[in-house]
Amino acid sequence: MKGAPLADGLLPVDKPMGLTSHDVVASARRALGLRRIGHTGTLDPFASGLLLLLLGTTTRLAEYFDGFAKEYRATARLGICTTTDDREGEVVAVSDAWVDLEPAVIEETMASFRREIVQVPPAYSAKKVGGRPAHRRVRAGETVELAAVSVTIHEIVIEELALPDVRFRVRCSTGTYVRALARDLGERLGVGAHLVELRRLAIGPFRIEEALPYDLLGDAARVAEAWLPPLGALAHLTRIDVGDEEAGKLAMGQALAAGEYGVPEEAGPIAVARGDALVAVAERDGDLIRPKKVFIA
């Protein structure tokens, strides 16, 4: 892509249905002329929406985008269960009992998920079992039992009831499977269900409205509009600003005095800036600020 103003940074992309997250990364490598690109938060091929691409040395910052709550718009179809808990799987059970469900019962049942819940991940998932993804073991004919995990549903709202479809929006902790939410909704209602539509709207402070449409990866001007430099991508971290001397110390692995910057002990990771450039990500260690990852030579 001629005229691209970037080499490092974060690029939010709107992934279309039908592509894997890896497909989007491969397309971005070709379009941007960059080899070093990664992503945070995989989306299944049938899902669409926000995918965060990390470019160049910013791939080293992936851990600082973990733990964000995620927001989705989804559609569960009542009365049909599948092997994968979504529309990609084989149908294993069918029921027409949903025709007798009252809307108030569906709404009350959906609202009951709004708390910390225990969720069993789908068998067809990337969860590792003995070092291998569960879905590979299942496809190889193995029986896989995944342990239940605790996740938090911060908000869940039904946007439309067009039975047997239930369209809803959910904001949940990282690690939540929306497919499993659809499955469990069907179980609680006694009719079964699977997920037929999924679109990711937000990852922490990053929203789909700011994302680059996938088909515009080759448009230098639009890429530049959506792109965030490394320091901008870390706007959610505590920030301190340093001069050339302090930046040089950090580059050599030396610590700074925490008291000079007013950084509280519970600050967590710290983005260290010199002007508009990211110098390092550091952590407070007692009375010191120690560099953890340095981005200047």
Summary of the structure (lengths in Angstrom):
residues: 297
radius of gyration: 22.2
end to end distance: 27.6
largest distance: 72.1
contacts: 940
relative contact order: 0.18
helix: 27%
strand: 37%
